[in-house]
Amino acid sequence: MASVHQTLVFDPAGARLAGERHDGAGPTVVALHAGVTDRRCWREAIAHLGGGATVVSYDRRGYGETPPSSVPFSNLDDLLLVLDELDEGMVWLLGNSIGGELALDLALRVPDRVAGLILLAPAVSGAPELLLDPDTQRLSDLIDQALDAGNLDELNRLEAWLWLDGPGSREGRVGDPARALALAMNAIVIANEGVQAELEAGPDVRAWNLLSEITVPTTVGCGALDLTGIVTRSRALAKSLPRAEFVALDGVAHLPSLEAPAAVAQLVAGALER
């Protein structure tokens, strides 16, 4: 079994990044959370992994236990600082959604630091804008209305429906404790979002046009209940990367580590054995 986690603090200028480490027998995996979660989203999957890897996760600025930044910052530079402080050579990167985008961008910027990629419904810098299916468009419109009205509880409820349940699923398809955790994590994101957006900066990597340069082994997983455009993009990404395979995750949406942690642990274990 994986060890009881150790609390970590990474200390770039302008913020203290809260993190944790779960020691295991395998290679080191740095886990990068989605834009509506924080590092807590990985804990159940790490438990199912059972010590097959050492997993390090952290809250980006404005997420979880990491406060919003007081100065302009780059999430990519913060990730590089985390790797420098770990000082463990090449690592695997596990990223969900915007965390997957961060993993791809880092693999392009410093390829000698990355042993492989495990990407769950990843965003991709420079990719064409997603075409929204009718279910997603309907929820997106309601989210915009809640945001314009300043109704943050309604915004959180609708975003849980979109990202956790999936836009074509009934609201509440995923129950507690995953739902309660999703709402708690995203409430922090929503509270910090306005300040954070003004300060976040960084290089314009535009990975979509450079995918042939990413030659590390890569597994791209995507839930079948995710946004149609994200499923399509994930499949296209796997075809465009030189050493990638695509894994369909049946019965889950955009946040598989919350609703199917055992399946995510199996996907991670399989990727590390490639």
C-alpha positions in Angstrom: 0.0 0.0 0.0 1.1 3.6 -0.5 2.4 5.4 2.5 0.5 8.0 4.5 1.0 11.2 2.6 3.5 13.8 3.5 2.6 17.5 3.4 4.7 19.6 1.1 5.1 23.3 0.5 6.7 24.8 -2.6 7.6 28.4 -2.3 7.8 30.5 -5.6 7.6 34.2 -5.4 4.1 35.5 -4.6 2.6 32.2 -3.3 3.2 29.1 -1.2 2.0 26.1 -3.1 0.4 23.5 -0.9 1.2 19.9 -1.9 1.6 16.3 -0.8 3.6 13.3 -1.5 2.6 9.6 -1.4 5.6 7.4 -1.6 5.5 4.2 -3.5 7.8 1.6 -5.2 7.5 2.9 -8.8 8.5 6.0 -10.7 7.6 9.5 -9.6 4.3 10.9 -11.0 3.4 14.6 -10.6 -0.4 15.0 -10.7 -1.9 18.2 -12.1 -5.5 18.9 -11.3 -8.3 20.2 -13.5 -9.5 23.8 -13.4 -12.5 23.0 -11.2 -10.7 20.9 -8.6 -7.6 20.8 -6.5 -5.1 18.2 -5.4 -7.7 16.3 -3.3 -9.2 15.0 -6.6 -6.3 12.5 -6.8 -6.4 10.9 -3.4 -8.8 8.0 -4.0 -7.0 7.1 -7.3 -3.7 7.2 -5.4 -5.1 4.8 -2.8 -6.2 2.4 -5.5 -2.8 2.6 -7.1 -1.5 0.9 -3.9 2.1 2.0 -3.9 2.8 1.4 -7.5 4.3 4.8 -7.9 5.4 7.8 -5.9 2.7 10.5 -6.5 3.2 14.2 -5.9 0.3 16.6 -6.2 -0.1 20.3 -5.4 -2.7 23.1 -5.5 -2.0 25.7 -8.2 -2.4 29.3 -7.1 -6.0 30.1 -6.1 -6.9 26.4 -5.7 -7.4 24.3 -2.6 -5.0 25.4 0.2 -2.9 27.6 -2.1 -4.0 31.3 -1.9 -4.3 33.4 -5.0 -1.2 35.1 -6.2 -0.3 38.6 -5.2 2.0 39.1 -8.3 1.9 38.0 -11.9 2.9 34.4 -12.3 3.2 31.5 -14.7 1.7 28.0 -13.9 4.4 26.5 -16.1 7.2 28.2 -14.2 5.6 27.1 -10.9 5.6 23.5 -12.2 9.2 23.8 -13.1 10.0 25.0 -9.6 8.1 22.0 -8.2 10.3 19.6 -10.3 13.4 21.5 -9.3 12.6 21.1 -5.6 11.7 17.4 -6.0 15.1 16.9 -7.7 14.2 13.4 -8.9 15.3 13.6 -12.5 12.7 12.7 -15.2 9.1 12.3 -13.9 5.8 11.2 -15.3 3.1 13.9 -15.6 -0.6 13.0 -14.9 -2.9 15.8 -15.9 -6.7 16.3 -16.1 -8.2 19.0 -18.3 -6.1 22.2 -17.9 -3.7 20.1 -15.9 -3.2 18.1 -19.1 -2.5 21.3 -21.1 0.2 22.2 -18.5 1.7 18.7 -18.9 1.9 19.0 -22.7 3.4 22.5 -22.5 6.1 21.4 -20.1 6.9 18.3 -22.3 7.6 20.8 -25.1 9.5 23.3 -23.0 11.8 20.9 -21.1 11.5 17.5 -22.7 14.5 16.1 -20.8 12.5 16.4 -17.6 9.5 14.3 -18.7 9.5 10.5 -18.8 6.0 10.1 -20.0 2.5 11.7 -20.0 -0.9 10.4 -18.8 -3.6 12.8 -19.9 -7.2 12.8 -18.9 -9.5 14.8 -21.2 -6.7 17.3 -21.6 -7.0 20.8 -22.8 -4.4 21.7 -25.5 -2.8 25.1 -25.9 -3.4 26.4 -29.4 -6.1 23.9 -30.2 -9.2 25.1 -32.3 -12.1 26.3 -30.2 -14.5 23.5 -29.2 -17.8 23.2 -31.0 -20.5 22.9 -28.4 -23.1 20.3 -28.7 -26.7 21.3 -27.8 -26.6 19.9 -24.2 -23.3 21.7 -23.5 -24.6 24.9 -25.1 -27.7 24.9 -22.9 -25.6 24.4 -19.7 -23.1 27.0 -20.9 -25.8 29.6 -21.3 -27.2 28.9 -17.8 -23.7 29.2 -16.4 -23.2 32.6 -18.1 -26.6 33.7 -16.6 -25.6 32.6 -13.1 -22.2 34.4 -13.5 -23.8 37.6 -14.7 -26.3 37.5 -11.8 -23.4 36.9 -9.3 -25.2 33.7 -8.1 -22.1 31.7 -7.1 -24.0 28.8 -5.6 -26.0 28.3 -8.8 -22.8 28.7 -10.8 -21.2 25.9 -8.7 -24.2 23.7 -9.1 -24.3 24.0 -12.9 -20.6 23.5 -13.3 -20.8 20.3 -11.3 -23.6 19.1 -13.7 -21.5 20.0 -16.7 -18.1 18.6 -15.6 -18.9 15.9 -13.1 -22.2 14.4 -14.4 -21.6 15.3 -18.1 -23.7 17.7 -20.2 -25.9 14.9 -21.6 -26.5 13.2 -18.3 -29.1 13.9 -15.6 -28.0 16.3 -12.9 -26.9 14.3 -9.8 -25.8 11.2 -11.8 -22.7 11.2 -9.6 -23.6 11.3 -5.9 -21.7 11.8 -2.7 -18.9 11.7 -1.6 -17.6 12.6 -5.0 -20.2 15.3 -5.6 -19.7 16.9 -2.2 -15.9 17.1 -2.8 -16.4 18.5 -6.3 -18.6 21.3 -5.0 -16.2 22.1 -2.2 -13.2 22.3 -4.5 -14.9 24.4 -7.1 -16.3 26.8 -4.5 -12.8 27.8 -3.8 -11.9 28.2 -7.5 -15.0 30.4 -8.0 -14.2 32.6 -5.0 -10.7 33.2 -6.3 -11.3 33.3 -10.1 -11.6 37.0 -10.7 -8.4 38.0 -9.0 -6.5 35.0 -10.5 -7.4 35.6 -14.1 -5.8 39.1 -14.1 -2.5 37.9 -12.8 -1.9 34.6 -14.6 0.6 34.9 -17.5 3.2 32.8 -19.2 4.6 31.7 -22.6 2.3 31.1 -25.5 3.3 27.5 -26.2 0.5 26.5 -28.7 1.2 22.8 -28.3 -1.5 21.8 -30.9 0.9 22.8 -33.7 3.9 21.1 -32.2 2.6 17.7 -31.2 5.0 15.7 -33.4 7.8 17.0 -31.2 6.4 15.2 -28.1 8.0 11.8 -28.4 7.6 10.4 -24.8 5.1 7.5 -24.2 1.7 9.0 -23.7 -1.7 7.7 -22.7 -4.8 9.8 -23.5 -7.9 8.9 -21.6 -11.3 10.4 -21.9 -14.7 9.7 -20.4 -17.5 8.7 -22.8 -19.9 11.1 -21.1 -17.6 14.1 -21.4 -18.4 17.0 -23.7 -18.5 15.7 -27.3 -15.9 18.2 -28.4 -13.5 17.1 -25.7 -13.9 13.4 -26.7 -13.2 14.3 -30.3 -10.2 16.4 -29.4 -8.8 13.7 -27.1 -9.0 11.1 -29.9 -7.4 13.5 -32.4 -4.6 14.3 -29.9 -3.8 10.6 -29.4 -3.5 10.1 -33.2 -1.2 13.2 -33.5 1.3 12.3 -30.8 4.0 9.9 -32.1 3.9 7.5 -29.1 0.3 7.8 -27.8 -2.6 5.5 -27.2 -6.2 6.4 -26.5 -8.2 4.8 -23.7 -12.0 5.3 -23.6 -13.4 5.5 -20.1 -16.9 4.2 -20.2 -19.6 5.7 -18.0 -17.7 8.7 -16.8 -17.4 12.4 -17.7 -14.7 15.0 -17.4 -13.4 14.3 -13.9 -12.7 10.5 -13.9 -10.5 10.5 -10.8 -13.5 11.6 -8.7 -16.1 9.1 -10.0 -13.9 6.2 -11.2 -10.7 6.4 -9.1 -10.0 2.6 -9.5 -10.2 3.0 -13.3 -7.8 5.9 -13.2 -5.4 3.9 -11.1 -5.6 1.1 -13.6 -4.9 3.5 -16.4 -1.9 5.0 -14.6 -0.5 1.6 -13.8 -0.9 0.4 -17.4 0.8 3.6 -18.7 3.8 3.2 -16.4 4.3 -0.4 -17.6 4.5 0.6 -21.3 
